[in-house]
């Protein structure tokens, strides 16, 4: 009897330990969006081979994305700066690695736009160098399903080099549906070749490679600028990278010793666009000691209100977040690059 009691206690103890381990580690299918970091853009940008050494900082801000265990889900309840999302809502049909690969493309596109916007504002020369089409997704029925990966750049098909995604698509349209095509593509800096057939594209009468694509290009200016954001992904650092590049190519001290943070996409014409997770970015910027935070003041149109009656734009969400954490950091609305530059100069 004593043996059975001891054994039952032992088994019960193991069971409790297993439950505790699962509570902290079991995958729930949810991800948490949490405050990330606020980092100086100067460390990522080189103009004419040099980093910006002027006092002060222009900070890009990020959110953190992490798999949510049951413990983390419970912990996030009631926390205004931690938001849980189902995997499908956050990543769609992509795997985690595909999602982060696409985020890397968005960052590359953002830095490309930043250089164009900054050089245009500074009246400095630049040119667009077309590299090919960037693979964003591959359909399950594609003949290239196991030959291409998200993140590959296709630069020729059947020896034909194209100058835009449109010319690439038009070339594929002209091929017989039963024909085989050979493509050359770049992966991790290495050129590779693959051959396959065309497949019927969903909801169309056309045949194609079965990939979702976009233009892959790079802006090159004089003096030359390089932006290497490392593992940071997404388009939201566009505005802050533009301010950093502009301050260097125009030789203007926008910082004046201040710690300035912000967020927002950037278009080549200098338009600032909205992003996600701005409340977490306000939190991160304030924690890093920023005194100014640029927030996209995106227009709330009738069309937006039609699809989302409760939509609140980035600027007002940032103001709400700043009030919650009782920060003295100034939230500044921006619609254009000029809005941020004029504010800093005046």
Beta strands, then each sheet from edge to edge (+ up, - down):
strand 1: 30-40
strand 2: 45-47
strand 3: 57-67
strand 4: 82-86
strand 5: 126-138
strand 6: 153-157
strand 7: 180-187
strand 8: 190-197
strand 9: 199-200
strand 10: 207-208
strand 11: 211-221
strand 12: 225-227
strand 13: 259-262
strand 14: 265-266
strand 15: 272-273
strand 16: 292-296
strand 17: 330-334
sheet 1: 4+ 1- 3+ 13+ 16+ 17+
sheet 2: 2+ 12-
sheet 3: 8+ 7- 6+ 5- 11+
sheet 4: 9+ 10-
sheet 5: 14+ 15-
end
